[in-house]
Amino acid sequence: MRRTVLAIVAFLAVAAFATAQRVDDVNGKHTQLFPDKDHALGAAKPGGGPNQNLTNHGGSVLLNAKVFAIFWGPSWGGSDSSTMNQLTSFFGQFGTTGEYAVITQYTDASGNHINPVSSLLSGSFWDSSTPPTNVSDNAVQAEVASYIDTHLNGNGDTSTVYEVFLPATSYASFGSSDSCGGPNLQFCAYHSNFSHNSRDIKYASMPYPSCGGCQWSTWTVAQNFEHFACHETREAVTDADGTAWFDRQGNEADDKCAWSPAPFIGTGGFGYQYEWSNAVRGCVKSQ
């Protein structure tokens, strides 16, 4: 769960993340891995060390954020279609919930607060092609870039988080670390950024929650995905490029409350997790 600056880009490809979640390479690309249960920080309480408040490092914050959901794989038009519909419903209401409102206390470098959003979802797209079994970070970036080039004339929106949802037949990998289904489970999802056509594109990899390390007891597939989306969206908004809000050990707002306190069913019957609040120096459900 520590901020790591890698001196050699090649090292990034083989780095293990058993104790490191925050990764910045020498080219400025930032990635924040949402750990599975075995690699989570644990309950965050007021005090020293990793439980210090978040600090504004002056970087990019999405004041009026949007999410665009990309569903990759044939199953989203079949067996997973109801899950896809539930996820678009989740995003449609998330921006006005108390669970999202917790992050409105955070600001950009000029002191402007993050705003609630009446409809966080700007749109969705079903790509019926079959993704590889192992979906690398480069493959996720390419999927986002392909949508931008094909449907947006190459002009990706810099205030939008492009979230790529994978089917159960695939897993995500980042370096030597994997999501559910891979040989080295370390994370459940992640967010990052990359440059495309001279624009800073924010994105998230959302692997299928097909293992116990990334599931909450009794929750549906959709609710587990909502949990991931809650985590990754709020972190992408508050720390879009890895240069804004995080604590002195590199933990972003949702990292500090990942898995403990327990995720919960909240507004709209959707799955959420607790969020770190500087205002109360602890994890809260909502504001």
N, C-alpha and C positions, 0 to 999 in steps of 0.2 A: 504494500500500500504506500510505497514511497515514490517520490519524484526522481526519475533517473534520466540523466542526460548521457546519451551514448556517443562515444567519440567516433565510432566507425559504423556506417550505415549497415554494413554486412552483419555486424553483431546483432542488430535488431532482429534479423530474420531467424536467429537461433536462440534468442533470449528466452529464458523461462520466467514465469510470473508467479511462482508460488508465494513470494512475499512482496512482489512489486506489481502494482496495478497501473501506475501512471508512467507513461513512456513518451519521451520527446526525442526525436532524432535531430541530427545536426542540420537538416534542411527545414526545421521548424514545424514538421508534421507532429501533431499531438494525438495520442490515443489513450483513452481511459477505459480500462476493462472493469466490467461489473462482475465481481467474483462469485463463484458458486459458494454454497454454504460452508464448505471446508476451508475456504480461503478468505472468508469475510473478516472485516475488522472486528466485528462484535459490537456489543451494546456501547453506544457513545453516551458518556455522561459528562457533566461539567467538570473541569479540572485541567490538568497539564497534559503535555505530550500530544498525542493524536486527537485529544478531545478539546483542543483549543478552538476558538471561533474561526470562521473563514476570514481570510484577508483579501481585499480587493487589490490585485496586482496591476490594474490599469488596462487590461486587455479587453477583447471583444465580448460584449454581452448582447443578446438578442432582445431588445426592448419590446418589439412587437413581433413575436415569433410565429411561425407557421410550421406545420408538419405536412409532408407529402409522403404517403405510404405506397411502397412498391411491393407487391406480392409476387414472388418469383417461384414458378413451378406449376405444373398442371393441376395439382390437388386443390389449389385455391379456387378453381372453377368447379370443383366436385366435392370431395369429402370434407375439405376445409372451408367451404364457402360460407357456412354459418359463422365460423370463427373470424373470417375476413370481415363479414358484415358487423359483427360485434366490435371488432377493433376500429372500424371506421366510425361507429357510434360512440365509442370511447373518446376518440380524438375530437369528435364534434362537440362534446360537452366539457372536455378536460380543462380548457383555458379559462372557464368561468367558475371552476370549483374552488372550494376552500383548500383542497390538496394542492392546486396550482398556485393559489394566492400566497402560500408560504414564501415563494421566491420573489414576490413583489417587494419585499424589504430590501432586496439587493439592487445595486445601481451600476450604471456605467461609470467611466472615469470622470465624467462631468457631473455626476450626482443625479442623473435621471433614472427613475425607478423602472424596473420591469413592469409591463402592463398586463392586466388580464386580457384575454383574447376571446371575443364572442364565439368564434368558430376557429379553433386551432388548426383544423384540417383544411388545407387548401385544395386537396384532391387526392385521388388514389389511382393506381394503375396495376392491372393484372398482366404480368408477363408469363404467358403459358409455356414458354420454353423450359426445358429441364436443366436446372443448375447442376454443376458437378457435385459429386458426393462431398468432397472437401472444398468448401468455398473459402478461398483465401481472401485476405484483405484487398489485394489487387483486383480480384474478381468482383467484390462488392463495389469498389470504386468504379470499375468498368461498367457495371450494371447501372449505377447512378448516372455516369457520364453518357451512356447510351440513351437513357431516357431524356436527359437534358438536350442532347444533340438532335434526337429524332423528333421530340415534341415541343421543345422550347427554343429551337433555332440556336442551340448552343449557349443560351443565356440563362444559366442557373441563378436562382434567387438566393442572395447571400443571407437573408433572414429566415430561410426555410431549412428545416432539418429533414433530409431525405432518408427515410427509414426503410430498410430492405428486410422483409420478412421471408424466412426460408422455410421450406417444407420439411417434413419429418425424415425424408430420404437424404437430407444433406446435413452437414455440420459446418460450423465456422471455425477457421483457424487463424491465429495471429502468431507468427513466428512458430515456436514449438508448442504453443498452448492452444487448447481446443475447447469448444463448447460441447454440449451433450452429443454423444455419438462418436466423438473423436477419441483417439488413444490416450490423450493427456488432458483430462478435464481440469480446467483452471477458471473458466469464466462462463457466464450465461449470455452476455451481450456486451456490446461496447459502442462508444461514439468516438468520432474523430473528425478530421477535416483534410481537404486536399485542394490543390489549385487546379482549376479547369477553365481554360480560355481566359486566364488572368483574373478569375473570380475565386474567392475563398468559399468552397462548398462544404457545408456541414452535413454529416451523414451518420447513420447508425446501422450496425449489423445486428439483426434480431433473429437468432437461431431458434429452432423449434424446441420447446421445453420438454424434451423426451426422457429426461433422467431425474432421479430423486434429488440430485444436487442443485437442480434449478427449478424445482417444483415446491409449491406449498400444499400441505395436506388438505385433501378434499377439493381443491380448486380445479376448475376446468382448464383446458388448454388455453382458451381465450383469456381467462383471468390471469393465468401465469404470464401470457404475452403482455397483458395490460400492466402487470407489475414491472416487466422489463421496460415497457414504453414509458411508464411513469418515471422510472429511474433515469433512463437515457435522455428523455426529452428535457427534463428539468436541468440535468447536468449540461446538456448542450446549450441550453438557454443561458445559464449562469456562468459557463466557462467554455465558450464556443471554440476557442483555439488553444485552450490550456494556459491562458495568460491572464485570466480574470480572477474568479473566486475559488480559492482552495486554501486549506490550512497549511501549517508549516511542514507537514509531512506529505503534502501533495494530495490529500483526500479532498474530493469535491463534496458538495452538499449531500448527495444521496449515498455516497460511499460511507459516510460516518454513521448512517443508520441502516445499512444493508443487512437484511435478515434478522436483525435484533435492534429494537423491538420488533415483534412479529408483524409481517405484512398483514393487511386487513382488507375487508370488503367495505368500501366507502361510498361516496356519492355515485348515484346511478346504479349501484350494485356491481361496480367494477372493482378490479384488483389494484391496490395501491401499496406503497410502503411509506414508512415514516420519513420525514425530511428534517434536516438540520436547520434550526432557527438560531441565528445569532442573537435575536432579540431575547430569547429565554435561555440561551446557552445549552440547548439540548434538542432532542428529537421530538417532533410534534406530528400529529396526524394532519392538521389543517390550521388555517388562520381565519 
